[in-house]
Amino acid sequence: MESTRQHKIARLIQKDMSDILLRYARTLHGTLISVSEVRVTPDLSIAHIYLSIFPQDKVASTMALIEENTHHLRGELGTLERHQLRIIPEIIFHLDETIDRMERIDELLKS
């Protein structure tokens, strides 16, 4: 169960990382990146960030670019949150596959 502090930090990271990735996605013409969820560990040292990427054919290449630039993205996050967090958590990006699962379930229900 998440504490109130974890929840507040997760929301803060989600908002700021969404802004950062919105600017980053402008260089990847035709790609939409959204932060669907952020989970922070109880000691606030690691943030698991779940991303939804559209269109589907650019998912692998976009995730590879994001993972290559994790250090840079964490630095930008630190700049935005320097007055609110003492230590910026390590960032681990995950692909959110909720939409894919929903589409598969819809297809199964229709057939």
Disulfide bonds with the S-S distance in Angstrom:
none
